[in-house]
Amino acid sequence: MANLEVKNLAKSYDGKTKVLQDISFTIENGELVSILGPSGCGKTTTLRIIAGLIQETAGQILVNGKDITKTPVYKRNFGMVFQSYALFPHLSVFDNVAFGLKMHKLSKQEINEKVSGILEMTGLSDLASQFPAQLSGGQQQRVSLARALVTNPEMLLMDEPLSNLDAKLRLKMREEIRKLQQEMKMTVLFVTHDQQECFAISDKVLIMNQGRIEQFDRPENIFHHPRTEYVARFIGYDNFIPVNADNRQDSYHIAVKGTRLTTEENNENAKVLTIRPENIQLNADSTENTLTGTITGREYLGQSFKYTIHSELGDFQVEEARQKMRSSGDEVKLTLRAKHLHPLSE
Amino acid sequence: MLNRKNKTLTIISLIILALIMLPLVLVVITSFNNQSSISLPITGFTLSWYSNIFQQPDFITGFESSLLVALIASFLALIIGIPAVYALTRYNLQHAAWFQSFFLSSTLIPEIVIGFALYQTAVITFKMPVFISLIIGHFLLCLPYVIRLITASMLMMDSHIEEASWVCGCSPKKAFFLIVLPNIKSSIIAAFMMCFINSFNNIPISLFMNGPSLTMLPPAILNYLQNNYDPTVSAISVVLMVFTALMMFLVEKVIGISNITK
């Protein structure tokens, strides 16, 4: 397997609308990287350009330092798993998996060995003579994975591979993919719109929005330290307090409308402060970073309650695990702990 | 199991089927009549009209040339039509809709007009051989069937399977034969059958190119009917029916009718 370097990738279909701009990132050998973003953000376009299925407008793609930007798709030696699985309907499971090996002109014996090996590894040995139409979604997914892996590709590209499966199978398959990837030390680029899925299996996550990279980092870093307001919103930070230079007292203190807030992170260039709904405490024993508000909305979430609380600094979304639901109209004290309050500059 | 709605539907279907089949049944019956004109009821049984088919040189050569023209025109329509459909459905061509309509436009023009126009330009003006002109005419007749049927199945096919084959190391040219063609196989066969049957049975276009140098079967039958009103015509009709039925049977045996109409 190999490492992949993408440099300043850009794509435009009409010369005006930029579908992708300035996409640069590196995937190290044996890493699983996910591209996460809403539909239309350019994640699939990025993957398809790397695969060679779409021509880039500008930029470079390097595999192990070698420029493959001009290499046609069928000479790139990547494996790819499609959202629709894209199995060849007229070929049996065995022949589907063997297709790539035949294209690489391997001997019949080698093909038999490799196909049998990968079918066993993916638990498909009994289905070798079946046709795709006879298989369940999960089985088709496995065949598609086996077909992509059998040629020993430089890297594996997966385009929303789990979104056509039901919830239970999706969990199982993503565990299997992760296990297989770690066993085989595969370099994988995984495209998804499911945040949970992507955080669960990735070494690194690349969050895209409107054709640009918002943040590229390890999942835990993204979760605890979103770089932009967009990322924060996307991963569930519901509360945003706009601030400006006049509000700053020093690097760690901000005063907004009479409320003094302390942050652990340096607040230089901060345009907004953000905190997750579950990190706001209600009526806690604290005097620092507190303000008062009135409950104006309530929602039952099962494990917890979600409140909308109106305060001087605007409406807050607060999630609280508690036996009893608080009443609408109650006055509460909110505590925004310094370690959970993140200043964002974009 | 059959509710009233289904019963009504079955009865109506049977009536329509009977209306279609009845004339054919009558043709079959009259072909065995020992009277020397096509009439009912029959007064006796004979196979002499069948043997009379082979006494008519026009029928024999007509069958041969109709078969040849139908085969060539159908193949030509497939060879030109399939790549055209591929281009129209796979590439974002400018004016794709316009091209699509253009390829189907020969269905809008009465066949007799196509026949006459072809006779005027190809045979009279450009002095092209009658056989070539005939092929061109029948090709025009066949092309819309190829375009229609194969466009439908190309659009039904998941375009990702082609991309998957490229990623597997298959060049797009190779993928056309290894992936695309096998997956539109049934519509190719269906298109071929439609082409062949329509070309083989065509009168309006063939009529203009018909002459001493070349005889097509349907005009030959028409010609025979004008001079002799005897059951030989019934007999050859039966032969053609059996011929078509045999073709359908073979296709059913090989790939299954259900696969074609899918």
Interface residues (C-beta under 8 A of the other chain):
Chain A: A51 G52 L53 P72 V73 Y74 K75 R76 N77 F78 G79 M80 F82 S84 A86 L87 F88 P89 H90 F99 G100 M103 H104 R147 A148 T151 L157
Chain B: D158 H160 I161 E163 A164 S165 W166 V167 C168 G169 C170 S171 P172 K174 I179 P182 N183 K185
